[in-house]
Amino acid sequence: MSRLHLWDNAEHRSGTACPNGEIANVRWWVDGVEQHGDPTNLVPRNGQVIVLSFDSNPGPPGDPPQLGALQLPALSAAT
């Protein structure tokens, strides 16, 4: 994954500058493990934490700040 389209309707590409001027990259993690390749191939499972980022920090992002407020969906068996 090398680009994101976000709510600001702009395309953010790896190797371009953040608003603060630092060079940023598009990255993604599943349950704290950095992933590579096309995220559309991911089959999400219940309870996974998936983080997309566009920033200049080379380290992992940690959990999203909203994690505590999120509720897991109630799943029911298909009938």
Buried (B, 14 or more C-beta within 10 A) or exposed (E): BEEBEEEEEEEBEBEEEBEEEEEBBBBBBBEEEEBEEEEEEEEEEEEEEEBBBBBEEEEEBEEBEEEEEEEEEEEEEEE
